[in-house]
């Protein structure tokens, strides 16, 4: 019986190790595509992790440090180096099947980029916004109230709840939003009549700015430090990108031992950090 129990524990530990390894393989299989399609100028590690979780249908909180490291490696060296250790796609390493046979090469037809990975044509920022439909008028009114009523709801849950409420709404209530939509169509028509498009030179300046942002790699775009941030660093830093900012702030947390031991998602502010954030020391 003791041997059976020891054997069972060993099997469970082996299964746990295999689960962790397989999880990292799964992350590496999906993360490169997510990064290629993401708008890295606006994305954060948290939003990228959320997209991974929606792909894998599980929480990845235990792997957030691993995910952050892979993203940083990707930004520095590209996908080839970032995902070389465990493989971007598991099938590239061969299987436990036939001995001595090299894995068959797959012919993959290249597809045109679409969606978020494709650089969108620059839009004239002075052009009037299109009219809202009845449902979007409802969302504009209901979403803030729903967030106030149920602050713990996630973004997807809020969207689902709005859809449920809209589908079950009676015709009389829905007519109010139809009327709002018609009013917004009139607004759009009036603004469009007064609209003067930007000339070619002004549009080209906007395109040039877009190309500069794209070339900088999103998370590596340089931003001017606020006076408060410059004072916090106190080393002459006047510009910084989001990646470097995150790295330096986390290094400060660890150096000063500010991480909450019971939950490392939280930190306790020391005097310097509290002054920077406008908090009380110890918060």
Residue frames as qw, qx, qy, qz and C-alpha x, y, z in Angstrom:
[[0.000, 0.884, 0.467, 0.000, 0.00, 0.00, 0.00],
 [0.308, -0.779, 0.111, 0.534, 2.86, 2.37, 0.84],
 [0.396, -0.111, 0.611, 0.677, 4.44, 1.63, -2.54],
 [0.203, 0.633, 0.670, 0.330, 1.13, 2.37, -4.25],
 [0.129, -0.932, -0.256, 0.223, 0.80, 5.70, -2.42],
 [0.372, -0.581, 0.348, 0.634, 4.39, 6.67, -3.28],
 [0.361, 0.170, 0.708, 0.583, 3.79, 5.67, -6.88],
 [0.104, 0.807, 0.568, 0.125, 0.59, 7.74, -7.01],
 [0.214, -0.886, -0.030, 0.410, 2.34, 10.82, -5.59],
 [0.406, -0.331, 0.533, 0.664, 5.19, 10.44, -8.05],
 [0.299, 0.453, 0.712, 0.445, 2.69, 10.19, -10.91],
 [0.018, -0.917, -0.389, 0.084, 0.89, 13.34, -9.72],
 [0.311, -0.745, 0.207, 0.552, 4.17, 15.28, -9.46],
 [0.397, -0.043, 0.666, 0.630, 5.20, 14.09, -12.94],
 [0.196, 0.688, 0.653, 0.249, 1.78, 15.13, -14.27],
 [0.137, -0.923, -0.170, 0.316, 2.17, 18.59, -12.68],
 [0.358, -0.508, 0.436, 0.651, 5.60, 19.04, -14.29],
 [0.327, 0.255, 0.742, 0.527, 4.24, 17.93, -17.66],
 [0.084, 0.844, 0.530, -0.010, 1.30, 20.34, -17.25],
 [0.203, -0.836, 0.075, 0.504, 3.68, 23.29, -16.63],
 [0.352, -0.264, 0.623, 0.647, 5.88, 22.35, -19.60],
 [0.251, 0.478, 0.758, 0.366, 2.88, 21.90, -21.88],
 [0.010, -0.896, -0.369, 0.245, 1.46, 25.22, -20.71],
 [0.213, -0.691, 0.299, 0.623, 4.64, 27.05, -21.73],
 [0.304, 0.044, 0.768, 0.562, 4.59, 25.27, -25.09],
 [0.152, 0.712, 0.677, 0.107, 0.97, 26.36, -25.54],
 [0.109, -0.876, -0.093, 0.461, 1.88, 29.95, -24.62],
 [0.253, -0.481, 0.528, 0.653, 4.73, 29.96, -27.13],
 [0.315, 0.309, 0.808, 0.391, 2.45, 28.52, -29.80],
 [0.084, 0.821, 0.555, 0.100, -0.05, 31.39, -29.52],
 [0.295, -0.781, -0.096, 0.541, 1.94, 34.39, -28.22],
 [0.341, -0.181, 0.446, 0.807, 3.93, 35.17, -31.42],
 [0.080, 0.500, 0.677, 0.534, 0.73, 35.47, -33.48],
 [0.238, -0.848, -0.450, 0.148, -0.92, 37.62, -30.80],
 [0.375, -0.613, 0.096, 0.688, 2.12, 39.94, -30.71],
 [0.282, 0.064, 0.570, 0.769, 2.22, 40.23, -34.50],
 [0.053, -0.627, -0.648, -0.428, -1.45, 41.19, -34.60],
 [0.350, -0.730, -0.439, 0.389, -1.41, 43.44, -31.51],
 [0.169, 0.871, -0.001, 0.461, -1.20, 47.20, -31.52],
 [0.722, -0.169, -0.407, 0.533, 1.89, 47.25, -29.30],
 [0.113, 0.392, -0.122, 0.905, 1.66, 50.99, -28.86],
 [0.540, -0.429, 0.017, -0.724, -1.53, 50.54, -26.85],
 [0.868, -0.184, -0.454, -0.078, -1.14, 46.97, -25.56],
 [0.314, -0.680, 0.562, -0.351, 0.12, 46.06, -22.11],
 [0.147, 0.226, -0.959, 0.082, 1.43, 42.77, -20.74],
 [0.374, 0.163, 0.718, -0.563, -1.88, 42.38, -18.93],
 [0.659, 0.451, 0.033, -0.601, -4.02, 42.80, -22.06],
 [0.479, 0.444, -0.720, -0.234, -1.79, 40.38, -23.99],
 [0.055, -0.110, 0.944, -0.306, -2.08, 37.87, -21.13],
 [0.548, 0.287, 0.462, -0.636, -5.88, 38.24, -21.20],
 [0.658, 0.475, -0.323, -0.486, -5.91, 37.45, -24.92],
 [0.273, 0.325, -0.905, 0.028, -3.76, 34.37, -24.28],
 [0.277, 0.040, 0.814, -0.510, -6.18, 33.27, -21.54],
 [0.662, 0.381, 0.161, -0.625, -9.13, 33.59, -23.91],
 [0.566, 0.457, -0.622, -0.290, -7.25, 31.39, -26.41],
 [0.308, 0.212, -0.906, 0.199, -6.28, 28.72, -23.87],
 [0.643, -0.484, -0.367, -0.466, -9.46, 28.97, -21.76],
 [0.756, -0.409, -0.395, 0.324, -7.56, 29.09, -18.46],
 [0.250, -0.964, 0.091, 0.029, -5.97, 31.53, -16.02],
 [0.776, 0.370, -0.210, 0.466, -2.28, 32.26, -16.64],
 [0.309, -0.915, 0.135, -0.221, -1.58, 34.24, -13.45],
 [0.813, -0.459, 0.291, 0.210, 1.07, 31.70, -12.44],
 [0.735, 0.182, 0.348, 0.553, 2.89, 32.27, -15.75],
 [0.170, 0.972, 0.164, -0.016, 2.71, 36.08, -15.94],
 [0.335, -0.770, 0.414, 0.351, 6.45, 36.50, -15.28],
 [0.584, -0.001, 0.699, 0.413, 7.22, 33.96, -18.00],
 [0.408, 0.752, 0.485, 0.179, 4.87, 35.79, -20.41],
 [0.053, -0.977, 0.071, 0.193, 6.51, 39.15, -19.59],
 [0.474, -0.520, 0.573, 0.421, 9.96, 37.68, -20.24],
 [0.560, 0.287, 0.686, 0.364, 8.88, 36.24, -23.59],
 [0.263, 0.913, 0.309, 0.046, 7.37, 39.57, -24.66],
 [0.213, -0.890, 0.280, 0.289, 10.56, 41.45, -23.71],
 [0.550, -0.237, 0.679, 0.425, 12.66, 38.89, -25.60],
 [0.501, 0.593, 0.587, 0.227, 10.38, 39.26, -28.62],
 [0.115, 0.986, 0.094, -0.077, 10.76, 43.05, -28.59],
 [0.330, -0.756, 0.459, 0.328, 14.55, 42.83, -28.30],
 [0.271, -0.355, 0.811, 0.377, 15.36, 39.99, -30.68],
 [0.568, 0.198, -0.460, -0.653, 12.23, 39.01, -32.60],
 [0.901, -0.122, 0.065, -0.412, 10.25, 35.76, -32.59],
 [0.796, 0.334, -0.495, 0.095, 13.15, 33.49, -33.68],
 [0.302, 0.323, -0.679, 0.586, 15.15, 34.09, -30.48],
 [0.453, -0.311, 0.332, -0.767, 12.24, 34.69, -28.13],
 [0.877, -0.049, 0.191, -0.439, 10.57, 31.32, -28.73],
 [0.515, 0.508, -0.686, -0.074, 13.60, 29.23, -29.67],
 [0.152, -0.349, 0.850, -0.366, 13.85, 27.27, -26.41],
 [0.460, 0.156, 0.802, -0.349, 10.44, 25.64, -26.30],
 [0.204, 0.198, 0.801, 0.527, 9.35, 26.18, -29.87],
 [0.326, 0.132, -0.012, -0.936, 6.78, 28.45, -31.43],
 [0.815, 0.072, -0.197, -0.540, 4.92, 25.47, -32.80],
 [0.691, -0.379, 0.600, -0.136, 5.20, 22.04, -31.11],
 [0.920, 0.318, 0.229, -0.019, 5.12, 20.10, -34.36],
 [0.414, 0.830, -0.368, 0.067, 8.40, 21.66, -35.49],
 [0.259, -0.625, 0.714, -0.179, 10.32, 19.56, -32.95],
 [0.485, 0.145, -0.840, -0.193, 9.06, 16.22, -34.19],
 [0.765, -0.380, 0.073, -0.515, 7.15, 13.66, -32.19],
 [0.457, -0.396, 0.785, -0.134, 7.66, 10.32, -30.52],
 [0.862, 0.347, 0.093, -0.358, 6.48, 8.50, -33.63],
 [0.932, 0.321, -0.034, 0.163, 8.69, 6.92, -36.28],
 [0.623, -0.605, 0.243, 0.432, 12.39, 6.58, -35.43],
 [0.536, -0.175, 0.480, 0.673, 15.04, 8.21, -37.57],
 [0.298, 0.627, 0.553, 0.461, 12.58, 10.09, -39.76],
 [0.134, -0.067, -0.094, 0.984, 12.88, 13.82, -40.05],
 [0.289, 0.572, 0.567, -0.517, 9.59, 15.67, -39.60],
 [0.420, 0.526, 0.586, 0.451, 7.76, 16.34, -42.83],
 [0.113, -0.160, 0.016, 0.980, 7.99, 19.89, -44.07],
 [0.248, 0.678, 0.659, -0.210, 4.67, 21.61, -44.32],
 [0.222, 0.280, 0.370, 0.857, 3.88, 23.87, -47.19],
 [0.035, -0.658, -0.542, 0.522, 2.10, 26.85, -45.74],
 [0.279, 0.639, 0.424, 0.578, 0.37, 29.24, -48.05],
 [0.223, -0.138, -0.257, 0.930, 1.15, 32.80, -47.08],
 [0.001, 0.769, 0.635, 0.074, -1.91, 34.82, -46.27],
 [0.142, 0.597, 0.032, 0.789, -2.33, 38.52, -46.56],
 [0.170, -0.120, -0.608, 0.766, -2.29, 40.37, -43.29],
 [0.297, -0.593, -0.476, -0.578, -5.65, 41.37, -41.98],
 [0.590, -0.699, -0.401, 0.041, -7.17, 42.78, -38.80],
 [0.404, -0.901, 0.047, 0.149, -5.03, 44.36, -36.11],
 [0.712, -0.288, 0.345, 0.540, -1.70, 43.30, -37.63],
 [0.472, 0.515, 0.412, 0.584, -2.30, 45.27, -40.81],
 [0.190, -0.259, -0.120, 0.939, -1.36, 48.94, -40.82],
 [0.240, 0.743, 0.616, -0.105, -4.59, 50.85, -41.23],
 [0.314, 0.539, 0.256, 0.738, -4.86, 53.74, -43.61],
 [0.165, -0.181, -0.373, 0.895, -4.60, 57.05, -41.77],
 [0.007, -0.733, -0.663, -0.152, -8.00, 58.61, -41.17],
 [0.072, 0.529, 0.013, 0.846, -8.71, 62.32, -41.21],
 [0.257, -0.277, -0.730, 0.569, -9.20, 63.16, -37.49],
 [0.185, 0.190, 0.139, -0.954, -11.40, 66.15, -38.37],
 [0.367, -0.145, -0.712, -0.581, -13.93, 63.99, -40.24],
 [0.604, -0.302, 0.213, -0.706, -17.28, 63.73, -38.40],
 [0.217, -0.125, 0.952, -0.176, -17.89, 60.49, -36.54],
 [0.313, -0.170, -0.772, -0.526, -20.42, 58.21, -38.19],
 [0.590, -0.359, 0.035, -0.722, -23.94, 57.93, -36.75],
 [0.184, -0.172, 0.912, -0.325, -24.69, 55.40, -34.03],
 [0.449, -0.232, -0.752, -0.423, -27.24, 52.66, -34.51],
 [0.634, -0.576, -0.122, -0.502, -29.99, 52.02, -31.91],
 [0.897, -0.274, -0.289, 0.193, -27.98, 49.36, -30.10],
 [0.565, 0.170, -0.249, 0.768, -24.88, 51.54, -29.75],
 [0.221, -0.576, 0.020, -0.787, -27.05, 54.38, -28.41],
 [0.822, -0.486, -0.192, -0.228, -28.34, 51.93, -25.79],
 [0.833, -0.047, -0.276, 0.477, -24.78, 50.83, -24.94],
 [0.276, 0.444, -0.166, 0.836, -23.65, 54.44, -24.52],
 [0.463, -0.571, 0.037, -0.677, -26.39, 55.04, -21.96],
 [0.902, -0.352, -0.131, -0.212, -26.47, 51.68, -20.20],
 [0.791, 0.207, -0.415, 0.399, -22.77, 50.68, -19.93],
 [0.119, 0.462, -0.443, 0.759, -21.72, 53.41, -17.41],
 [0.648, -0.401, 0.154, -0.629, -24.72, 52.61, -15.21],
 [0.965, -0.051, -0.247, -0.068, -24.06, 48.86, -15.38],
 [0.599, 0.328, -0.480, 0.551, -20.40, 49.38, -14.40],
 [0.186, -0.459, 0.378, -0.782, -21.56, 51.46, -11.43],
 [0.830, -0.268, 0.017, -0.488, -24.13, 48.85, -10.39],
 [0.983, -0.123, 0.102, 0.091, -21.75, 45.88, -10.78],
 [0.051, 0.899, -0.426, -0.091, -18.14, 47.16, -10.54],
 [0.543, -0.401, 0.730, 0.105, -16.70, 43.61, -10.38],
 [0.819, 0.461, 0.336, -0.069, -17.99, 42.60, -13.83],
 [0.492, -0.256, 0.509, 0.658, -15.30, 42.06, -16.45],
 [0.231, 0.414, -0.318, -0.821, -15.45, 43.70, -19.88],
 [0.234, -0.025, -0.870, -0.432, -16.70, 40.50, -21.64],
 [0.075, -0.427, -0.853, 0.289, -19.34, 39.96, -18.93],
 [0.152, 0.529, 0.202, -0.810, -20.56, 43.54, -19.34],
 [0.259, 0.264, -0.577, -0.728, -20.83, 43.03, -23.10],
 [0.193, -0.196, -0.951, -0.143, -22.79, 39.80, -22.61],
 [0.001, 0.503, 0.669, -0.547, -25.12, 41.47, -20.12],
 [0.209, 0.452, -0.093, -0.862, -25.78, 44.36, -22.51],
 [0.264, 0.088, -0.782, -0.558, -26.64, 41.90, -25.27],
 [0.133, -0.347, -0.917, 0.145, -29.05, 40.02, -23.02],
 [0.079, 0.542, 0.429, -0.718, -30.79, 43.23, -21.96],
 [0.229, 0.359, -0.361, -0.830, -31.08, 44.46, -25.55],
 [0.246, -0.045, -0.884, -0.395, -32.57, 41.19, -26.84],
 [0.177, -0.459, -0.844, 0.215, -35.14, 41.05, -24.03],
 [0.030, 0.267, 0.172, -0.948, -36.11, 44.74, -24.30],
 [0.373, 0.619, 0.672, -0.157, -39.72, 45.52, -25.20],
 [0.424, 0.535, 0.428, 0.592, -40.56, 47.48, -28.33],
 [0.135, -0.955, -0.228, -0.135, -41.63, 50.61, -26.43],
 [0.538, -0.737, 0.207, 0.353, -38.27, 50.96, -24.62],
 [0.650, 0.009, 0.478, 0.591, -36.33, 50.08, -27.76],
 [0.310, 0.798, 0.396, 0.331, -38.15, 52.82, -29.69],
 [0.282, -0.937, 0.033, 0.201, -36.44, 55.41, -27.44],
 [0.532, -0.464, 0.493, 0.509, -33.02, 54.32, -28.73],
 [0.507, 0.458, 0.583, 0.440, -34.26, 54.19, -32.32],
 [0.064, 0.967, 0.232, 0.086, -35.25, 57.83, -31.89],
 [0.430, -0.781, 0.283, 0.355, -31.80, 58.65, -30.46],
 [0.618, -0.032, 0.589, 0.520, -30.22, 56.95, -33.49],
 [0.364, 0.735, 0.467, 0.331, -32.30, 59.01, -35.92],
 [0.161, -0.982, -0.013, 0.102, -31.26, 62.17, -34.10],
 [0.547, -0.546, 0.449, 0.448, -27.60, 61.15, -34.38],
 [0.584, 0.348, 0.568, 0.464, -28.02, 60.58, -38.12],
 [0.151, 0.942, 0.249, 0.169, -29.23, 64.18, -38.44],
 [0.409, -0.839, 0.238, 0.270, -26.22, 65.36, -36.45],
 [0.644, -0.169, 0.560, 0.493, -23.87, 63.45, -38.77],
 [0.462, 0.637, 0.493, 0.372, -25.53, 64.79, -41.90],
 [0.032, -0.996, -0.084, -0.027, -25.24, 68.40, -40.68],
 [0.496, -0.701, 0.386, 0.336, -21.57, 68.01, -39.67],
 [0.677, 0.103, 0.573, 0.450, -20.75, 66.32, -42.97],
 [0.358, 0.839, 0.333, 0.239, -22.11, 69.28, -44.92],
 [0.133, -0.978, 0.163, -0.011, -19.69, 71.62, -43.07],
 [0.818, -0.360, 0.333, 0.300, -16.74, 69.23, -43.19],
 [0.425, 0.838, -0.333, -0.084, -13.59, 70.36, -45.05],
 [0.975, -0.056, -0.036, 0.214, -11.11, 67.44, -45.54],
 [0.449, -0.707, 0.342, 0.427, -7.43, 67.88, -44.73],
 [0.548, 0.737, -0.314, -0.238, -5.27, 68.52, -47.79],
 [0.921, 0.236, -0.281, 0.132, -2.69, 66.02, -49.14],
 [0.321, 0.556, -0.515, 0.567, 0.22, 67.67, -47.32],
 [0.479, -0.459, 0.420, -0.619, -1.56, 67.48, -43.93],
 [0.967, -0.052, 0.023, -0.247, -2.52, 63.84, -44.51],
 [0.766, 0.406, -0.408, 0.285, 1.05, 62.94, -45.46],
 [0.028, -0.572, 0.548, -0.610, 2.29, 64.44, -42.17],
 [0.773, -0.284, 0.308, -0.477, -0.12, 62.15, -40.32],
 [0.964, 0.208, -0.166, -0.019, 1.13, 59.14, -42.32],
 [0.453, 0.568, -0.524, 0.445, 4.72, 60.02, -41.47],
 [0.378, -0.490, 0.522, -0.587, 3.89, 60.07, -37.76],
 [0.939, -0.061, 0.126, -0.315, 2.21, 56.67, -38.10],
 [0.830, 0.399, -0.344, 0.181, 5.30, 55.23, -39.83],
 [0.116, 0.596, -0.578, 0.546, 7.52, 56.55, -37.03],
 [0.661, -0.345, 0.419, -0.518, 5.34, 54.91, -34.38],
 [0.977, 0.146, -0.037, -0.151, 5.30, 51.61, -36.30],
 [0.638, 0.535, -0.457, 0.314, 9.08, 51.62, -36.80],
 [0.137, -0.588, 0.564, -0.563, 9.65, 52.20, -33.09],
 [0.408, -0.014, -0.910, 0.071, 7.94, 48.92, -32.22],
 [0.535, -0.607, -0.457, -0.370, 5.04, 50.18, -30.13],
 [0.713, -0.654, -0.201, 0.154, 6.25, 49.47, -26.60],
 [0.667, -0.166, 0.041, 0.725, 9.57, 51.08, -27.55],
 [0.153, 0.788, 0.248, 0.542, 8.11, 54.45, -28.57],
 [0.402, -0.052, -0.398, 0.823, 9.83, 57.19, -26.57],
 [0.220, -0.839, -0.430, -0.252, 7.72, 59.51, -24.41],
 [0.131, 0.579, -0.316, 0.740, 8.67, 62.64, -22.53],
 [0.426, -0.295, -0.740, 0.429, 8.84, 62.13, -18.76],
 [0.275, -0.866, -0.288, -0.302, 6.50, 64.21, -16.62],
 [0.025, 0.715, -0.437, 0.545, 8.21, 66.45, -14.05],
 [0.750, -0.455, 0.316, -0.362, 7.02, 64.07, -11.31],
 [0.991, 0.097, 0.030, 0.091, 8.48, 61.00, -13.04],
 [0.540, 0.631, -0.307, 0.465, 11.76, 62.78, -13.80],
 [0.273, -0.681, 0.435, -0.523, 12.01, 63.74, -10.11],
 [0.925, -0.254, 0.194, -0.206, 11.28, 60.14, -9.09],
 [0.908, 0.276, -0.088, 0.302, 14.15, 58.80, -11.21],
 [0.312, -0.923, 0.178, 0.137, 16.38, 61.76, -10.29],
 [0.702, -0.251, 0.469, 0.473, 19.09, 60.70, -12.75],
 [0.019, 0.472, -0.383, -0.794, 18.55, 63.09, -15.66],
 [0.248, 0.284, 0.880, 0.288, 16.07, 60.86, -17.52],
 [0.271, 0.341, 0.039, -0.899, 13.86, 63.04, -19.74],
 [0.697, 0.229, -0.359, -0.577, 12.51, 60.41, -22.18],
 [0.314, -0.196, 0.915, -0.161, 11.55, 56.78, -21.67],
 [0.517, -0.023, -0.642, -0.566, 9.57, 54.03, -23.43],
 [0.777, -0.358, 0.014, -0.518, 6.90, 51.89, -21.81],
 [0.916, 0.029, -0.380, 0.129, 9.05, 48.76, -21.72],
 [0.453, 0.308, -0.470, 0.692, 11.94, 50.50, -19.94],
 [0.363, -0.465, 0.201, -0.782, 9.55, 52.26, -17.57],
 [0.901, -0.267, -0.152, -0.308, 7.98, 48.94, -16.54],
 [0.818, 0.134, -0.423, 0.366, 11.41, 47.34, -16.07],
 [0.232, 0.388, -0.411, 0.792, 12.71, 50.18, -13.89],
 [0.553, -0.443, 0.113, -0.696, 9.59, 50.45, -11.74],
 [0.948, -0.188, -0.224, -0.123, 9.56, 46.68, -11.08],
 [0.662, 0.246, -0.449, 0.548, 13.29, 46.79, -10.27],
 [0.111, -0.470, 0.330, -0.811, 12.53, 49.53, -7.71],
 [0.802, -0.362, -0.062, -0.471, 9.77, 47.40, -6.14],
 [0.938, -0.040, -0.306, 0.156, 12.17, 44.47, -5.74],
 [0.454, 0.397, -0.402, 0.689, 15.16, 46.53, -4.59],
 [0.230, -0.398, 0.335, -0.823, 13.11, 48.21, -1.85],
 [0.134, -0.145, -0.964, 0.179, 11.23, 44.96, -1.03],
 [0.360, 0.068, 0.156, -0.917, 7.85, 46.60, -1.55],
 [0.526, -0.058, -0.699, -0.480, 6.05, 43.55, -2.95],
 [0.706, -0.324, 0.270, -0.568, 3.29, 42.14, -0.76],
 [0.083, -0.326, 0.941, -0.019, 4.51, 38.68, 0.35],
 [0.485, 0.239, 0.773, -0.332, 0.97, 37.26, 0.44],
 [0.590, 0.672, 0.447, 0.023, 0.04, 38.58, -3.02],
 [0.483, -0.283, 0.302, 0.771, 2.85, 39.79, -5.29],
 [0.231, 0.639, 0.521, 0.516, 0.34, 41.63, -7.48],
 [0.237, -0.940, -0.187, -0.157, 0.35, 44.36, -4.81],
 [0.554, 0.239, -0.332, 0.725, 3.06, 46.63, -3.39],
 [0.379, -0.803, -0.341, 0.310, 3.36, 48.78, -0.28],
 [0.354, 0.821, 0.002, 0.448, 4.40, 52.35, -1.11],
 [0.595, -0.299, -0.262, 0.699, 7.49, 53.68, 0.62],
 [0.080, -0.746, -0.192, 0.633, 7.90, 57.44, 1.19],
 [0.088, -0.361, 0.499, 0.783, 9.43, 58.11, -2.25],
 [0.004, -0.255, -0.859, -0.444, 6.83, 56.08, -4.17],
 [0.058, -0.690, -0.670, 0.267, 3.97, 57.51, -2.07],
 [0.054, -0.645, 0.007, 0.762, 5.10, 61.08, -2.86],
 [0.027, -0.154, 0.683, 0.713, 5.23, 60.24, -6.57],
 [0.144, -0.363, -0.860, -0.329, 1.75, 58.66, -6.60],
 [0.307, -0.402, 0.020, -0.862, 0.14, 61.12, -4.19],
 [0.769, -0.360, -0.509, -0.143, -0.47, 58.46, -1.53],
 [0.511, -0.752, 0.330, -0.254, 0.39, 57.90, 2.11],
 [0.231, 0.488, -0.836, 0.097, 3.52, 55.87, 2.92],
 [0.273, -0.064, 0.900, -0.334, 2.52, 52.28, 3.73],
 [0.698, 0.364, 0.186, -0.588, -0.57, 52.33, 1.49]]
